[in-house]
Amino acid sequence: MRYLNNMLIAIPFILFVYAQVFALYFLPQSLVLIHIVVLASMIIILFLIKWNWSFMFIVITTLVYGFTLTGLAFTENYLQQQQIEFVLLNIVYFVSILSIWYSAHHLQKLKITLEFEKLKNFELQKFVSTHSRLLTNKEFSERVSINLVGLKRRNEMGFLMQISVNVKKNKEQIYKKILAEVIEDSTRDQFDFFTLTDTSTFLVFLQNTSEDGCQIVQSRVIDKLRGKVNITELPVNFTTKRVEYLQDTKSHLKVGSFA
């Protein structure tokens, strides 16, 4: 794919170079000068107009250029050989400006694709997994900071819920995966978010809620977890507190854990 993209850019440039070589060696010097002046002027205008109209501009200028040369040949009673040279001049112009347009057009498409991929990559870097809402510690901290400002301005409350799993080391990975899915299903997509501070501890930020709302989330987590692990005594501990400042959350985040 990369090779194909390179060829799509290179071939029109090569065609452009060959067109100029043709003009230089096979056309009279006076026509070469006209070709250079007209082509340079049209290329500058081409990049100044809206890109949606660029191809139409090429077609119109080629036709106008051709009719101008035809009219000149007719009024000056040029010989057949000179008329052929005018035809070649018009063809060289069309090939040259079309090559530049196509290369620029393809480069523009690649630029847009690259910007989209960069944005996509930037968004994915905020999450530990592309298939989960589990945030990195850094992104979690930044979102908490932004939301706390809004909550304070609206006189609303935000709560930090710590959910820890107390199991043997060989079971931590499976419990971590299950608990991440359960937390995601138990919280609101647009308002709540969570992160993993170590292999067995999650932090959940609940905004615009109350202590009763926190209890509801806790009950959801417990019910959904029971449905998945089928254990009477769940090895999960909950700690909830109201937060007003970012410093209230940073003490829970461990440096190096999914940062």
Backbone hydrogen bonds in HBPLUS format (Angstrom, degrees):
<---DONOR---> <-ACCEPTOR-->    atom                        ^
c    i                          cat <-CA-CA->   ^        H-A-AA   ^      H-
h    n   atom  resd res      DA  || num        DHA   H-A  angle D-A-AA Bond
n    s   type  num  typ     dist DA aas  dist angle  dist       angle   num
A0005-ASN N   A0001-MET O   2.98 MM   4  6.27 158.6  2.03 149.9 154.9     1
A0006-ASN N   A0002-ARG O   3.02 MM   4  6.28 156.7  2.07 146.6 152.9     2
A0007-MET N   A0003-TYR O   2.99 MM   4  6.23 152.7  2.06 145.9 153.3     3
A0008-LEU N   A0004-LEU O   2.92 MM   4  6.18 152.2  2.00 149.0 156.6     4
A0009-ILE N   A0005-ASN O   3.20 MM   4  6.45 136.9  2.39 140.6 150.6     5
A0010-ALA N   A0006-ASN O   2.85 MM   4  6.00 159.5  1.89 148.8 155.5     6
A0011-ILE N   A0007-MET O   2.92 MM   4  5.73 172.8  1.93 149.0 151.4     7
A0014-ILE N   A0010-ALA O   2.89 MM   4  6.17 155.8  1.95 157.6 165.4     8
A0015-LEU N   A0011-ILE O   2.87 MM   4  6.13 157.9  1.92 153.6 160.1     9
A0016-PHE N   A0012-PRO O   2.87 MM   4  6.08 148.0  1.97 142.2 151.1    10
A0017-VAL N   A0013-PHE O   2.97 MM   4  6.29 156.1  2.03 147.6 153.1    11
A0018-TYR N   A0014-ILE O   2.99 MM   4  6.28 162.3  2.02 152.3 156.7    12
A0019-ALA N   A0015-LEU O   2.96 MM   4  6.16 150.7  2.05 144.1 152.3    13
A0020-GLN N   A0016-PHE O   3.11 MM   4  6.43 149.1  2.21 145.7 153.2    14
A0021-VAL N   A0017-VAL O   2.97 MM   4  6.28 153.9  2.04 149.8 157.6    15
A0022-PHE N   A0018-TYR O   2.86 MM   4  6.07 157.9  1.90 148.6 154.7    16
A0023-ALA N   A0019-ALA O   3.00 MM   4  6.23 158.3  2.05 142.0 147.6    17
A0024-LEU N   A0020-GLN O   2.91 MM   4  6.07 154.1  1.98 144.6 151.8    18
A0025-TYR N   A0021-VAL O   3.04 MM   4  6.20 154.3  2.11 151.1 156.3    19
A0026-PHE N   A0022-PHE O   2.90 MM   4  5.72 155.1  1.96 153.7 159.3    20
A0027-LEU N   A0023-ALA O   3.32 MM   4  5.28 144.6  2.46 126.0 129.5    21
A0031-LEU N   A0028-PRO O   3.03 MM   3  5.39 123.2  2.37 105.8 119.6    22
A0032-VAL N   A0028-PRO O   3.02 MM   4  6.35 151.6  2.10 152.8 161.9    23
A0033-LEU N   A0029-GLN O   3.08 MM   4  6.31 154.5  2.15 147.1 152.7    24
A0034-ILE N   A0030-SER O   3.18 MM   4  6.46 157.0  2.24 139.1 145.1    25
A0035-HIS N   A0031-LEU O   2.81 MM   4  6.02 160.3  1.84 148.5 154.4    26
A0036-ILE N   A0032-VAL O   2.91 MM   4  6.16 158.9  1.96 150.0 154.6    27
A0037-VAL N   A0033-LEU O   3.04 MM   4  6.25 168.3  2.05 153.5 156.2    28
A0038-VAL N   A0034-ILE O   2.90 MM   4  6.04 174.0  1.90 158.9 160.9    29
A0039-LEU N   A0035-HIS O   2.87 MM   4  5.83 165.4  1.89 149.5 154.5    30
A0040-ALA N   A0036-ILE O   2.93 MM   4  5.90 165.2  1.95 146.3 151.2    31
A0041-SER N   A0037-VAL O   3.05 MM   4  6.13 161.6  2.09 145.7 151.2    32
A0042-MET N   A0038-VAL O   2.95 MM   4  6.10 162.7  1.98 152.7 157.5    33
A0043-ILE N   A0039-LEU O   2.92 MM   4  6.07 154.7  1.99 150.9 157.6    34
A0044-ILE N   A0040-ALA O   3.15 MM   4  6.34 160.1  2.19 146.8 151.5    35
A0045-ILE N   A0041-SER O   3.09 MM   4  6.36 164.2  2.11 148.9 153.1    36
A0046-LEU N   A0042-MET O   2.74 MM   4  5.85 149.0  1.84 142.3 152.1    37
A0047-PHE N   A0043-ILE O   3.20 MM   4  6.47 148.2  2.30 146.5 151.5    38
A0048-LEU N   A0045-ILE O   2.98 MM   3  5.00 149.9  2.07 101.8 111.5    39
A0049-ILE N   A0045-ILE O   3.13 MM   4  6.36 140.5  2.29 157.1 164.4    40
A0053-TRP N   A0050-LYS O   3.01 MM   3  5.62 147.6  2.12 114.0 122.8    41
A0054-SER N   A0051-TRP O   3.19 MM   3  4.99 161.2  2.23 101.1 106.8    42
A0057-PHE N   A0053-TRP O   2.95 MM   4  6.13 146.5  2.06 146.8 157.0    43
A0058-ILE N   A0054-SER O   3.02 MM   4  6.39 148.8  2.12 147.1 154.6    44
A0059-VAL N   A0055-PHE O   3.05 MM   4  6.41 161.2  2.08 153.5 157.4    45
A0060-ILE N   A0056-MET O   2.95 MM   4  6.13 169.5  1.96 152.9 155.8    46
A0061-THR N   A0057-PHE O   2.91 MM   4  5.99 168.9  1.93 150.8 154.4    47
A0062-THR N   A0058-ILE O   2.98 MM   4  6.02 151.7  2.06 143.1 151.1    48
A0063-LEU N   A0059-VAL O   3.03 MM   4  6.27 160.2  2.07 149.2 154.2    49
A0064-VAL N   A0060-ILE O   2.84 MM   4  6.08 166.8  1.85 156.3 160.4    50
A0065-TYR N   A0061-THR O   2.83 MM   4  5.82 158.6  1.87 141.7 148.3    51
A0066-GLY N   A0062-THR O   2.89 MM   4  6.03 155.5  1.95 143.4 150.4    52
A0067-PHE N   A0063-LEU O   2.87 MM   4  6.12 164.8  1.89 154.9 158.3    53
A0068-THR N   A0064-VAL O   2.88 MM   4  6.03 150.9  1.97 145.4 154.0    54
A0069-LEU N   A0065-TYR O   2.99 MM   4  6.24 160.6  2.03 148.1 152.6    55
A0070-THR N   A0066-GLY O   2.91 MM   4  6.12 154.5  1.97 146.3 154.3    56
A0071-GLY N   A0067-PHE O   2.82 MM   4  5.97 159.9  1.86 145.6 151.1    57
A0072-LEU N   A0068-THR O   2.93 MM   4  6.12 154.5  1.99 145.0 152.3    58
A0073-ALA N   A0069-LEU O   2.91 MM   4  6.10 158.6  1.96 146.2 151.9    59
A0074-PHE N   A0070-THR O   2.94 MM   4  6.15 150.3  2.03 146.1 154.3    60
A0075-THR N   A0071-GLY O   2.94 MM   4  6.12 168.8  1.96 153.1 155.6    61
A0076-GLU N   A0072-LEU O   3.02 MM   4  5.99 153.1  2.09 145.9 153.0    62
A0078-TYR N   A0073-ALA O   3.07 MM   5  5.13 161.2  2.10 144.3 149.9    63
A0077-ASN N   A0074-PHE O   3.31 MM   3  5.13 154.9  2.38  96.0 103.3    64
A0083-GLN N   A0079-LEU O   2.96 MM   4  6.31 152.9  2.04 152.2 160.8    65
A0084-ILE N   A0080-GLN O   2.92 MM   4  6.19 152.4  2.00 151.8 158.9    66
A0085-GLU N   A0081-GLN O   3.10 MM   4  6.39 149.4  2.20 140.2 148.4    67
A0086-PHE N   A0082-GLN O   3.03 MM   4  6.37 145.5  2.15 142.1 151.2    68
A0087-VAL N   A0083-GLN O   2.98 MM   4  6.34 153.3  2.06 146.1 153.2    69
A0088-LEU N   A0084-ILE O   2.90 MM   4  6.21 161.6  1.93 151.7 156.3    70
A0089-LEU N   A0085-GLU O   2.89 MM   4  6.07 147.6  2.00 140.1 149.6    71
A0090-ASN N   A0086-PHE O   2.98 MM   4  6.29 153.4  2.05 147.7 153.8    72
A0091-ILE N   A0087-VAL O   2.97 MM   4  6.30 154.6  2.04 148.3 155.8    73
A0092-VAL N   A0088-LEU O   2.83 MM   4  6.03 163.6  1.86 153.0 157.2    74
A0093-TYR N   A0089-LEU O   2.96 MM   4  6.15 155.5  2.02 143.4 150.3    75
A0094-PHE N   A0090-ASN O   3.00 MM   4  6.26 162.9  2.03 146.8 150.9    76
A0095-VAL N   A0091-ILE O   2.92 MM   4  6.16 171.2  1.93 158.8 160.7    77
A0096-SER N   A0092-VAL O   2.92 MM   4  5.95 159.0  1.97 146.7 153.0    78
A0097-ILE N   A0093-TYR O   3.00 MM   4  6.17 177.3  2.00 161.2 160.7    79
A0098-LEU N   A0094-PHE O   2.96 MM   4  5.91 154.2  2.02 146.2 154.2    80
A0099-SER N   A0095-VAL O   3.01 MM   4  6.02 151.1  2.10 140.4 147.7    81
A0100-ILE N   A0096-SER O   3.13 MM   4  6.44 162.0  2.16 149.6 154.0    82
A0101-TRP N   A0097-ILE O   2.94 MM   4  6.09 158.4  1.99 142.1 148.7    83
A0102-TYR N   A0098-LEU O   2.89 MM   4  6.05 162.2  1.92 149.3 153.7    84
A0103-SER N   A0099-SER O   3.06 MM   4  6.23 169.2  2.07 152.5 155.2    85
A0104-ALA N   A0100-ILE O   2.98 MM   4  6.10 165.2  2.00 150.7 155.3    86
A0105-HIS N   A0101-TRP O   2.80 MM   4  5.91 153.9  1.86 147.8 156.0    87
A0106-HIS N   A0102-TYR O   2.91 MM   4  6.13 159.3  1.96 150.9 155.6    88
A0107-LEU N   A0103-SER O   2.93 MM   4  6.12 156.8  1.98 148.0 154.8    89
A0108-GLN N   A0104-ALA O   2.93 MM   4  6.12 149.5  2.02 143.5 151.6    90
A0109-LYS N   A0105-HIS O   3.08 MM   4  6.40 152.5  2.15 144.0 150.9    91
A0110-LEU N   A0106-HIS O   2.95 MM   4  6.25 158.6  2.00 149.0 154.7    92
A0111-LYS N   A0107-LEU O   2.89 MM   4  6.09 148.7  1.98 143.7 152.6    93
A0112-ILE N   A0108-GLN O   2.99 MM   4  6.27 158.4  2.04 149.0 153.8    94
A0113-THR N   A0109-LYS O   2.93 MM   4  6.18 160.1  1.97 149.1 154.9    95
A0114-LEU N   A0110-LEU O   2.85 MM   4  6.00 156.6  1.90 146.0 152.5    96
A0115-GLU N   A0111-LYS O   2.93 MM   4  6.15 159.0  1.97 149.3 154.7    97
A0116-PHE N   A0112-ILE O   2.95 MM   4  6.16 153.2  2.03 145.6 153.1    98
A0117-GLU N   A0113-THR O   2.92 MM   4  6.17 158.1  1.97 148.8 154.6    99
A0118-LYS N   A0114-LEU O   2.90 MM   4  6.10 154.2  1.96 148.2 155.4   100
A0119-LEU N   A0115-GLU O   2.98 MM   4  6.16 158.6  2.03 144.0 149.6   101
A0120-LYS N   A0116-PHE O   2.84 MM   4  6.04 157.2  1.89 147.9 155.0   102
A0121-ASN N   A0117-GLU O   2.80 MM   4  5.93 159.0  1.85 145.7 151.6   103
A0122-PHE N   A0118-LYS O   2.83 MM   4  6.01 152.1  1.91 144.2 152.4   104
A0123-GLU N   A0119-LEU O   2.94 MM   4  6.18 154.2  2.00 146.1 152.7   105
A0124-LEU N   A0120-LYS O   2.94 MM   4  6.20 154.6  2.01 147.1 154.3   106
A0125-GLN N   A0121-ASN O   3.00 MM   4  6.18 140.7  2.16 142.1 151.9   107
A0126-LYS N   A0123-GLU O   3.19 MM   3  5.58 156.7  2.25 106.8 113.8   108
A0127-PHE N   A0124-LEU O   3.04 MM   3  5.54 158.5  2.09 113.3 119.8   109
A0136-THR N   A0126-LYS O   3.00 MM  10  5.81 154.6  2.06 143.0 142.2   110
A0128-VAL N   A0134-LEU O   2.92 MM   6  5.85 161.3  1.96 149.8 155.7   111
A0132-SER N   A0129-SER O   3.46 MM   3  5.41 161.1  2.50 108.2 107.1   112
A0135-LEU N   A0194-PHE O   2.98 MM  59  6.12 170.7  1.99 162.8 160.3   113
A0140-PHE N   A0136-THR O   2.91 MM   4  6.06 160.9  1.95 154.3 160.4   114
A0137-ASN N   A0258-PHE O   3.12 MM 121  5.98 155.8  2.18 127.5 134.7   115
A0141-SER N   A0137-ASN O   2.91 MM   4  6.06 161.9  1.94 149.2 153.6   116
A0142-GLU N   A0138-LYS O   3.01 MM   4  6.28 157.1  2.07 148.6 154.8   117
A0143-ARG N   A0139-GLU O   2.95 MM   4  6.14 159.3  1.99 150.4 155.7   118
A0144-VAL N   A0140-PHE O   2.94 MM   4  6.14 157.6  1.99 150.6 157.1   119
A0145-SER N   A0141-SER O   3.01 MM   4  6.19 160.9  2.05 146.2 151.3   120
A0146-ILE N   A0142-GLU O   3.08 MM   4  6.33 160.3  2.12 147.5 151.9   121
A0147-ASN N   A0143-ARG O   2.93 MM   4  6.06 167.0  1.95 151.8 155.7   122
A0148-LEU N   A0144-VAL O   2.87 MM   4  5.93 152.6  1.94 153.0 159.7   123
A0150-GLY N   A0146-ILE O   3.44 MM   4  6.82 158.5  2.49 143.7 148.7   124
A0151-LEU N   A0147-ASN O   2.83 MM   4  6.06 158.8  1.88 153.6 159.8   125
A0152-LYS N   A0148-LEU O   2.96 MM   4  6.05 159.7  2.01 146.0 151.0   126
A0153-ARG N   A0149-VAL O   3.08 MM   4  6.28 155.0  2.14 144.2 151.0   127
A0154-ARG N   A0150-GLY O   3.01 MM   4  6.20 147.6  2.12 144.7 153.1   128
A0155-ASN N   A0151-LEU O   2.88 MM   4  5.80 104.2  2.46 135.0 152.6   129
A0156-GLU N   A0151-LEU O   2.78 MM   5  4.80 169.2  1.79 144.9 147.2   130
A0155-ASN N   A0152-LYS O   3.26 MM   3  4.91 154.3  2.33  93.8 101.1   131
A0208-ASN N   A0157-MET O   2.84 MM  51  5.23 118.5  2.22 142.8 160.8   132
A0209-THR N   A0157-MET O   3.40 MM  52  6.01 153.4  2.48 138.4 144.5   133
A0243-VAL N   A0158-GLY O   2.93 MM  85  5.75 168.2  1.95 145.3 148.6   134
A0159-PHE N   A0206-LEU O   2.76 MM  47  5.11 164.9  1.78 152.0 157.1   135
A0206-LEU N   A0159-PHE O   2.80 MM  47  5.11 171.1  1.81 158.0 160.9   136
A0160-LEU N   A0241-LYS O   2.84 MM  81  5.54 169.4  1.85 169.6 168.5   137
A0241-LYS N   A0160-LEU O   3.09 MM  81  5.54 153.1  2.17 143.3 151.5   138
A0161-MET N   A0204-VAL O   2.76 MM  43  4.96 172.1  1.76 154.7 157.3   139
A0204-VAL N   A0161-MET O   2.76 MM  43  4.96 158.5  1.80 149.0 156.0   140
A0162-GLN N   A0239-THR O   2.68 MM  77  5.01 169.4  1.69 156.8 159.9   141
A0239-THR N   A0162-GLN O   2.91 MM  77  5.01 143.8  2.05 143.1 151.5   142
A0163-ILE N   A0202-PHE O   2.87 MM  39  5.08 163.4  1.90 144.4 150.1   143
A0202-PHE N   A0163-ILE O   2.79 MM  39  5.08 170.6  1.80 151.1 153.1   144
A0164-SER N   A0237-ASN O   2.94 MM  73  5.15 162.4  1.97 148.3 153.7   145
A0237-ASN N   A0164-SER O   2.85 MM  73  5.15 158.9  1.89 146.5 153.5   146
A0165-VAL N   A0200-SER O   2.82 MM  35  5.21 155.0  1.89 155.7 163.1   147
A0166-ASN N   A0235-PRO O   2.80 MM  69  5.19 166.4  1.82 148.6 153.3   148
A0171-LYS N   A0168-LYS O   2.92 MM   3  5.49 159.2  1.96 118.4 125.4   149
A0172-GLU N   A0169-LYS O   3.27 MM   3  5.25 157.8  2.32 102.2 108.8   150
A0175-TYR N   A0171-LYS O   3.11 MM   4  6.26 163.6  2.14 155.1 160.1   151
A0176-LYS N   A0172-GLU O   2.77 MM   4  5.86 154.0  1.83 152.0 160.1   152
A0177-LYS N   A0173-GLN O   3.07 MM   4  6.29 158.8  2.12 146.7 151.2   153
A0178-ILE N   A0174-ILE O   3.04 MM   4  6.25 164.2  2.07 146.9 151.3   154
A0179-LEU N   A0175-TYR O   2.80 MM   4  5.85 167.2  1.81 152.0 156.2   155
A0180-ALA N   A0176-LYS O   2.98 MM   4  6.06 152.9  2.06 143.7 150.8   156
A0181-GLU N   A0177-LYS O   3.21 MM   4  6.47 156.9  2.27 145.2 150.4   157
A0182-VAL N   A0178-ILE O   2.96 MM   4  6.23 155.1  2.03 148.9 156.6   158
A0183-ILE N   A0179-LEU O   2.85 MM   4  6.03 165.0  1.87 153.7 156.9   159
A0184-GLU N   A0180-ALA O   3.07 MM   4  6.18 159.0  2.11 142.6 148.6   160
A0185-ASP N   A0181-GLU O   3.04 MM   4  6.25 152.3  2.12 143.9 151.0   161
A0186-SER N   A0182-VAL O   2.95 MM   4  6.08 128.6  2.22 140.5 154.8   162
A0186-SER N   A0183-ILE O   3.12 MM   3  4.99 133.1  2.35  92.8 106.0   163
A0192-ASP N   A0188-ARG O   3.05 MM   4  5.29 159.9  2.09 137.1 142.9   164
A0193-PHE N   A0205-PHE O   3.30 MM  12  5.55 152.7  2.38 142.0 149.7   165
A0205-PHE N   A0193-PHE O   2.84 MM  12  5.55 172.3  1.84 175.5 176.8   166
A0195-THR N   A0203-LEU O   2.91 MM   8  5.37 149.5  2.01 148.2 158.2   167
A0203-LEU N   A0195-THR O   2.92 MM   8  5.37 160.2  1.96 145.6 151.2   168
A0197-THR N   A0201-THR O   2.90 MM   4  5.71 148.8  2.00 155.9 165.8   169
A0213-GLY N   A0210-SER O   3.06 MM   3  4.97 115.6  2.50  91.4 107.0   170
A0214-CYS N   A0210-SER O   2.97 MM   4  6.35 148.5  2.07 147.1 155.7   171
A0215-GLN N   A0211-GLU O   3.02 MM   4  6.32 149.6  2.12 142.2 150.1   172
A0216-ILE N   A0212-ASP O   2.99 MM   4  6.33 145.0  2.11 143.1 152.7   173
A0217-VAL N   A0213-GLY O   3.08 MM   4  6.41 158.2  2.13 147.6 152.3   174
A0218-GLN N   A0214-CYS O   2.91 MM   4  6.16 161.4  1.95 149.5 155.0   175
A0219-SER N   A0215-GLN O   2.89 MM   4  6.07 156.0  1.94 144.5 150.8   176
A0220-ARG N   A0216-ILE O   2.94 MM   4  6.22 153.0  2.01 147.2 154.8   177
A0221-VAL N   A0217-VAL O   2.95 MM   4  6.24 161.8  1.98 154.0 158.4   178
A0222-ILE N   A0218-GLN O   3.02 MM   4  6.26 164.7  2.04 151.1 154.9   179
A0223-ASP N   A0219-SER O   2.91 MM   4  6.08 167.6  1.93 151.4 154.8   180
A0224-LYS N   A0220-ARG O   2.89 MM   4  6.01 170.4  1.90 156.1 159.0   181
A0225-LEU N   A0221-VAL O   2.87 MM   4  5.88 151.6  1.95 145.3 154.0   182
A0226-ARG N   A0222-ILE O   2.92 MM   4  6.08 155.7  1.98 148.3 154.6   183
A0227-GLY N   A0223-ASP O   3.15 MM   4  6.39 150.0  2.24 140.8 148.6   184
A0228-LYS N   A0225-LEU O   3.06 MM   3  5.14 139.0  2.24  98.3 110.0   185
A0229-VAL N   A0225-LEU O   2.93 MM   4  6.13 163.7  1.96 162.7 165.7   186
A0230-ASN N   A0226-ARG O   2.92 MM   4  5.12 146.0  2.04 131.0 139.0   187
A0248-ASP N   A0245-TYR O   3.00 MM   3  5.58 149.4  2.09 112.0 120.6   188
A0249-THR N   A0246-LEU O   2.90 MM   3  5.55 156.5  1.96 118.5 125.5   189
A0250-LYS N   A0246-LEU O   3.21 MM   4  6.51 151.3  2.29 150.4 159.0   190
A0252-HIS N   A0249-THR O   2.96 MM   3  5.57 153.1  2.04 116.1 124.4   191
A0253-LEU N   A0250-LYS O   3.11 MM   3  5.17 145.5  2.24 101.1 111.1   192
A0257-SER N   A0254-LYS O   3.20 MM   3  5.86 165.2  2.22 140.1 140.6   193
